[in-house]
Amino acid sequence: VRWLTRGLLLGYALAVVAPLMWILLSSLRPSADVVADPLGWPQRWTLSNFEDAFVQARFARYFVNSLYVTVWSTLLTVLLGSALAYSTARFRLPASGLTQAALAIGLIIPLQLVVLPLFFMLKWMGLLGTHTGLILVYTASGIPYAVLLLRGFFWRLPQELYEAAVLDGCSPVQAFWKIFLPLARPGITTVALFTALSIYNEYFLAFIFLSGQESESLRTLPLGLADLTMVSQYHADFGQLYAGLVLVMLPSVMLYLLIHRYLLEGLSEGAVKG
Amino acid sequence: MLTRLVLCLFLCLGLGLGVPGAYAQDVEVALFEGGEGLTYFRQCALELGQVNLYGDPRISEKLRIRILEGKPPEVSNANLPYEQLIAKGHILDLQPWLNGPNWEGTGPWRDDFLPGSLERYAQNGKTYALPVQYVVQAVYYNQRLFRERGWETPHTWSQWTRLCQQIQDSGLPPLAFQGRYTYYASPLIQHAYYHLAGPQAYREQLQLKPGSFDNPAMIEALTLVQQLAKKYFQPGSLGMSHSEAQVEFLQGRAAMLVCGSWFKSEMRDKIPPDFELGQFAIPAPTSSPTRAGKAVQVGAGYFFVFSHSAQPARGVDYLRFITSRNKIRQLVQAQDLPVAVVGANRYLSKDLAQLARMLEQATTSFGEGMTSTDPGMVQVWSDIRFDLLHERATPAQLAQRLESAAQRLRQQSANPGAIAWLFPGRAMLLLGSLLALLLWGARKPQYQRGQALRTLTQSDLLLLAAPPLLVYSLFFLVPSLLALLAAGFQWDGLGPATWVGFHNFGQLLLASPTFWQALANNLFLMACIPAAVTLWSLFFAVLLQPNQAPQRALRALFFFPHLMGIGSILVWQQLYHPQGPLNQWLTSLGFSGFANFTWLSQDHLYPSLLPLALWSASGFQLVLTCAALTQVPQELYEAAHLEGANGWQKFWAVSWPYLKPTVWAGYFLLVISAVKSFESIWLLTNQEPTSQVHVLGTLLMQTAFAELRLGEATAIAVILLGLVLALQAALGRSSPEQM
């Protein structure tokens, strides 16, 4: 049984790693070689695919855009989310039942429902085809999740802390900023990482809100990648696409290697304490 | 401090607004970029000056969104709903310019175009489109091979099939075929029908006249094409994209290929130096050999000017420039591409000599590209061609299906407000079960309440709770509410909207087979993927039970694909390539059936999603399940062990009660995400799902942006919301310990 277990786990591990390795190796081979022998070990190495991805497919530009959108959306989501989580966990808000119901429904509403009205609202506000518009939409759709996950953290912190802060002359805002926010850091980090990774990979909303020509230079990495699949098909040349995939995955892999322990522990804790 | 930070944030965000409007005075030309590239058009843009020209293979998707944005470019040739745009006055009438002088000033502009080529988009004395590339459908063949083997080019269909048999017998596949895109079978079908039924009947079919589909000539035409595909198409070709199939032909792995006259220019870089390209007319299926080649099937690449763009007149100038007789020679010579301008096609190279001769000798021309077709037939035809090539229906059945689709379209255009009651039973069943689930699951929500909650002062409230609530309401709640309202309107995003009440829902639930197909696909995903992923992750979570370093490392590894987003879809798209690594690996293991297996074709797409889902979604479930397993008290296992329980009994009696809430919640999350699924189908079908493979999410996109029926699209979204709400209610009811 022991060996069977090990065999199965090894098989699963290989199945996860093999496709990624294949993309990595293929991105380092001339496209013609990959077509001739998809599974062969590279005979000739080349970096030209990466050059193409950077120069022709403007991946450097897309990367900067993705970074900008991801960083700002994550910051805003986490900041606004924790402010709301703190105020709902610690204080009685006017119409708190309504607020909580509104947040709960936000977890359920499919993005497809929101996207068409939002398109015309953003057009009306002049935010269509801008990073600002996209960041605000990401933030709005991220807030319910952030509040759901963070409320528990603020809740579990002892009430005495707050009383002590008030005695020291802190206002509720100062208490949040100076005491509760730093104390909730483990939870906030987990939420921030998940938010960041999901925004970094987000395709649907970016596709709808950044598709105009003026947005050409504003596109994010997932859009660039999806474009590349079509371009590669027309040229029957997939090298650029492999390189693009590697470039997109690289930051997530590195980030993940650094913090996977933290991430999974945060996740497990959340799951168990529900 | 906080105030300052928030202010800072918004200031920085403001910087993002500075970018747009950079090209305000240039004329914008947005073109579809196929394999032949945009070199000529770019060069013209440079020479003319102040033209911002760009393009890519997916330009039409982006332009659809830009048209709704109200900011069209001046000129485009992308695939857009032009009939609708013309009807709404969004396309400029080129008539005044066509009657005026051409670029050189040697005569009226309209005289520069080949006869008939301006007619496709001409209505009521107005001309809305300008032909540039000229498309002739022909059979390309490997001339050297034909010479060496003594094969002769055929004139009739029966000579052609005999030739195919001969080639087949010599061990070579006769015909390469671009099977991923069924469009490429269209010239064959049309050609056969034109010759079998005659020009009059052919035109009547395009006008959807009664009886013009379900007739012996049509059945015969479909039979001929089906037989040809079955016997003589290269094995595996039904899974090949156009470039792949065309490379097969050029590499000498098939003797012939049917393609439009863009072939040479599209494949320029891929033609081996010693390859001798030849063309002959698609043979006519009648006994009289003189008819083949006399009638050529033609079309054209049309360019449009948008009347609501910033400077439409300058857009027309760009078109006058690129179609001037002196200039367009460069396109013909550089790209070896026939064009619709008189006199230019004599500059084609000797590779296309036979094609040029075909054009010269033709006494008449025909083709979809020259006559207006009902946009409603496009999807119908695409499905019919698929079933024809894959032998999923007999020609007689297909002819019948075409006829009834045409009948439906005729009725619809005669009476646009009416809804056909096709699916009353299903509609009742769906609404009934949604309602039942909601009623059964609904209960008064209970929210966490703190013990000693204080009330916030107004200023603190403004600082802490107001900004998040404002952003959330404005960019999420308000649009959701608007969507509920918008579902009651009929609106194309261009003109005014009209209130139609529940018409959109009626149209979807009662009269749209595509909607029900999409819903069925969603149900398939909801039934299969969550169950498989849950079982898979449960199994591996149990295998990973001792919580030690190696197990933790494996868990982290299995989790990773969850973070890849659309990356995982694109990776699997590559793995699933017919000549890709997965098939290579499987064949090398001895499963020879997987050589050229088409994982992503319409028939196999949904089962193929399963490995992808296991790969990308299991990790998340697995980590949660492992976390739940660590909660099981060790003493219970020991007690069970003392009682003599086996592994299976231990699992059910000891672990399962602890796992159930987590596993159950994870399962429901997966079901809900299966309802919302969009990206996997959208990307794996290259953004154009056929009506058989839509899910509700992709159908919504298609309805909104490709068909410009925004009210109906929103109605789909509302039905999606109904599904999710009902499931959520059921979840709340069935696992009270969660939430």
Interface residues (C-beta under 8 A of the other chain):
Chain A: T5 L8 L9 Y12 A13 A15 V16 V17 P19 L20 W22 I23 V35 P38 L39 Y68 W72 L75 L76 L79 L80 G81 A83 L84 Y86 S87 T88 A89 R90 F91 R92 L93 P94 S96 G97 T99 Q100 A101 A102 L103 A104 I105 G106 I108 I109 P110 L111 Q112 L113 V114 V115 L116 P117 L118 F119 M121 K123 L128 G129 T130 H131 T132 I135 L136 V137 T139 A140 S141 I143 P144 V147 R151 W155 Q159 S171 P172 V173 Q174 F176 W177 L197 S198 Y200 N201 E202 Y203 F204 I208 S211 G212 Q213 E214 S215 E216 S217 L218 P222 L225 A226 D227 T229 M230 V231 Q233 Y234 H235 A236 F238 L241 Y242 L245 V248 M249 S252 V253 Y256 H260 R261 L264 L267 S268 E269 A271 V272 G274
Chain B: M1 L2 L5 V6 L9 C12 L13 G14 G16 L17 V19 P20 G21 A22 Y23 E28 A30 E33 G34 G35 Y54 D56 P57 R58 E61 K62 I65 R66 L68 E69 G70 K71 P73 S241 S243 E244 V247 K270 P445 Y447 Q448 G450 Q451 A452 L453 R454 T455 L456 T457 D460 L461 L463 L464 A465 P467 P468 L469 V471 Y472 S473 L474 F475 F476 L477 V478 P479 S480 L482 A483 A486 F540 L543 L544 R552 L554 R555 A556 L557 F558 F559 F560 P561 L563 M564 G565 I566 G567 L570 V571 W572 Q573 Q574 L575 H577 Q579 G580 P581 Q584 W585 S588 W615 V623 L624 C626 A627 A628 T630 Q631 P661 T662 I672 V675 K676 F678 E679 L683 N686 Q687 L696 G697 L700 A704 L710 A713 T714 I716 A717 V718 L720 L721 V724 L725 Q728 Q738
